[in-house]
Amino acid sequence: MLLSNVLWCQEIWHWSALRTGVALVPGPALVPVVTLLTARAAQRFGHGPLVAVGGLLFTGGMVWRACFASVTPDHARDLLPSQLSTGTGIGLALGTLMATGVHALPGHRAATASALVNSVRQTSATVGVAVLVTVVGGSHVGVSSRHDFRIAWGAAAVLSLATSAIGVHLSSGGGPDQMASAGCPSGRHRTHGAHAVRLSMATGRWRGPRSTALARYGGGSSSSREKVTRRKSSGTARCSSMRARGAPKQ
C-alpha cells in the first residue's frame, strides 16, 4: 500500500520525494495512535472484533483508492481519505494479530512465537512488494499504468477481507478471549499478556512480566509502581524476618 502510493505520487503526479513523504505522513502516523487508544478495547471486546473491523477499514481504503485515483493531483479527495482508513485499519489489526499469535502459545515459548510472527510479517511484506512491482511494471510506471495500480489495490482489498474473516473466526472460536470472558484465570492471564504485547507494538518497548503486572494493578503510574514495590519489599522483609527467627512458613 505505502509503496504503491509512493510510486503514484512520484511517477503519476510527478511530485518530489519531499512532497511525497509529507503527503504520506497521516497514514503511518495513525497506526501507533490507534493501537494505543484501542489497547483496552482488546481486553473488553476480544481480539476478533478489532481484527475484523481493521480489515474492513483497510479494504475500504483500498477500494476508495481504486475508485477515486486520478491522474490529476488531488490529495484531499484521492489520497488522504484512503490513508486515514488504511492507517486506522492497520492500527486495529496488525498489533492485535501479533498479540494473538504470541499469546496462543505457553509463556515460556513467547519468544519463539514472536519471532515466528515477525518472520511471517516480513516475508508477506516482501512478497507484496514483489507482486506490486510485477503487476505495475517496475521501471515503466506512467499514466498508462493506472489500470495496473487498480488491480494491485483490488488484490490488497481481497486480502484484507481475508483478514476480516480471520477476525470473525477469532470472535466465534473458543480462544483465550472467550476463556477470560467466562472467568477462567488462565484466560485472563493470557489476555493481559496479549495486551502487553499490543502496547509494546505501539510504543516500541517490550513490556515484560513486571511491566504487565504494573499495567494490571493500576496502569503503570508512578503511584501504582510505588504500591507494587512496597508490597513486594514488605513481603520479602517479612519472609526474611521469619527465617531469622526460625519460624515456620505459613
Buried (B, 14 or more C-beta within 10 A) or exposed (E): BBBBBBBBBBBBBEBEEEBBEEBBEBBBEBBBEBBBEBBBBBBEBBBBBBBBBBBBBBBBBBBBBBEEBEEEBEBEEBBBBBBBBBBBBBBBBBBBBBBBBBBBBEEEEBEEBBEBBEEEBEEEEEEBEEEBBEBBBEEEBEEEBEEBBBBBBBBBBEBBBEBBEBBBEBBEEEBBBBBBBEEBEEBBBBBBBBBBBBBBBBEEEEBEEEBBBBBBEBEBEEEBBEBBEEEEEEEEEEEEEEEEEEEEEE
